[in-house]
Amino acid sequence: MREIVHLQAGQCGNQIGAKFWEIISEEHGIDSNGIY
């Protein structure tokens, strides 16, 4: 399994980061607990 290191800074960075993880989890079928 590969790991992703993701850093966010500031309000804009947090909003972009939240959307990033929302899209990635949908694309890869991962729920909010990190389960496939």
C-alpha positions as CSV (number, residue, x, y, z in Angstrom):
1,M,0.0,0.0,0.0
2,R,1.2,3.5,-0.8
3,E,1.1,6.4,1.5
4,I,0.4,10.0,0.8
5,V,1.9,12.8,2.8
6,H,-0.4,15.9,2.5
7,L,0.3,19.3,4.2
8,Q,-2.3,22.1,4.5
9,A,-1.7,25.6,5.7
10,G,-4.2,28.4,6.3
11,Q,-7.9,28.6,5.7
12,C,-7.7,28.3,1.9
13,G,-5.3,25.4,2.2
14,N,-7.7,23.6,4.6
15,Q,-10.6,24.1,2.2
16,I,-8.7,22.8,-0.8
17,G,-7.3,19.9,1.3
18,A,-10.7,18.9,2.5
19,K,-12.1,18.8,-1.1
20,F,-9.0,16.9,-2.3
21,W,-9.6,14.1,0.3
22,E,-13.3,14.1,-0.5
23,I,-12.7,13.5,-4.2
24,I,-9.8,11.0,-3.6
25,S,-11.9,8.9,-1.2
26,E,-14.9,8.8,-3.6
27,E,-12.7,7.8,-6.5
28,H,-11.0,5.0,-4.5
29,G,-14.1,3.8,-2.6
30,I,-12.7,4.7,0.8
31,D,-15.1,5.7,3.6
32,S,-14.6,8.3,6.3
33,N,-12.9,5.6,8.6
34,G,-10.3,4.8,5.9
35,I,-11.9,1.4,5.1
36,Y,-12.1,0.3,1.4
